[in-house]
Amino acid sequence: MITLEDIRTARDVVRGALSPTPLLRSTTLGERTGTRAFLKAENLQRTGSFKTRGATVRVSHLSPEERARGLVAVSAGNHAQAVAFAASAAGVRSTVVMPETAPRAKVEASRAYGAEVVLHGDVFDAFEKAEQLRQERGFVYVHPFDDPHIIAGQGSVGLEILEDLPALDAVVVCVGGGGLIAGIATAVKALRPKVRVIGVEPVGAACVTAGLEQGRALFLDRVDTIADGLATPTTGDLVLEHVRAYVDEIVLVDDDEIIAGMGFLLERAKLLAEPAGAAATAALLAGKIALPEGSRVAVTVSGGNIDIGTLCRYLERGAA
């Protein structure tokens, strides 16, 4: 289990490399949901998502021998970009394995940040390919979520939220593999134990919910969601340990609700969010979360990496 001190140490590393993101008041979201709502705009973070925090912290802990070996990661896109950026900033080679269906914008960005990109099969095949490359080339594997340094780095989001909104009542966090909610929940519960921590998973990729039900991390038979940033087929035992200890509730949203969240953020909050980045907002808008009237709630907008063509298709679908 990571501690508050681990997260504070990680935040110092994050502060040395990245800028904090704003916590923006959304009057309209608050009016529609009976809350005082705030948006944690991680879509404005370097590389366009919160993932850069954890990757930066993980890379900072590499030994000289590990730095010489180089890194490998598997990702639908945001973790790939984050590892590519953090590795290049530290002068370390990186290879990222991405599904062949990964969004073009995320593939191109990962290459632009300096990574060798390997496109391979679906998300299940990509995990296997990354492990193969690790064994064949001796790479250091940078896990997308089930790693103490990754979780501690993501936990810096929770510290920033509390610094900007000390009187927080609830925080709503999107959930893919679970590294973000594990870190945020650890930080928030250590400093404000009464704050409710609520996770949001897509119906078609609810790996953390499945892991909690089964008592262990497992691979889903399939994933089916437009939220590629949350389309993780498995979680991890370390993540589950933190979720069990600190998360109050996890709710599910479908693709249409996610699209509605994207449209709301773009039209009313002027924030460009990819589907994964809009999931937490979607849950609040769809009435999936019950909070007392007037609750001060922080909602993560976890990423904004989406190409224009895909964005237009989703918004057209939402308007139909």
Secondary structure as GFF3:
##gff-version 3
##sequence-region A 1 320
A	DSSP	alpha_helix	4	17	.	.	.	ID=ss1
A	DSSP	beta_strand	23	26	.	.	.	ID=ss2
A	DSSP	alpha_helix	27	33	.	.	.	ID=ss3
A	DSSP	beta_strand	36	41	.	.	.	ID=ss4
A	DSSP	three_ten_helix	42	44	.	.	.	ID=ss5
A	DSSP	three_ten_helix	46	48	.	.	.	ID=ss6
A	DSSP	alpha_helix	51	60	.	.	.	ID=ss7
A	DSSP	alpha_helix	64	69	.	.	.	ID=ss8
A	DSSP	beta_strand	71	74	.	.	.	ID=ss9
A	DSSP	alpha_helix	78	89	.	.	.	ID=ss10
A	DSSP	beta_strand	94	98	.	.	.	ID=ss11
A	DSSP	alpha_helix	104	112	.	.	.	ID=ss12
A	DSSP	beta_strand	116	119	.	.	.	ID=ss13
A	DSSP	alpha_helix	123	137	.	.	.	ID=ss14
A	DSSP	beta_strand	140	141	.	.	.	ID=ss15
A	DSSP	alpha_helix	148	164	.	.	.	ID=ss16
A	DSSP	beta_strand	170	174	.	.	.	ID=ss17
A	DSSP	alpha_helix	179	191	.	.	.	ID=ss18
A	DSSP	beta_strand	196	202	.	.	.	ID=ss19
A	DSSP	three_ten_helix	203	205	.	.	.	ID=ss20
A	DSSP	alpha_helix	207	214	.	.	.	ID=ss21
A	DSSP	three_ten_helix	228	230	.	.	.	ID=ss22
A	DSSP	alpha_helix	237	246	.	.	.	ID=ss23
A	DSSP	beta_strand	249	253	.	.	.	ID=ss24
A	DSSP	alpha_helix	255	268	.	.	.	ID=ss25
A	DSSP	alpha_helix	275	285	.	.	.	ID=ss26
A	DSSP	beta_strand	296	301	.	.	.	ID=ss27
A	DSSP	alpha_helix	308	319	.	.	.	ID=ss28
###
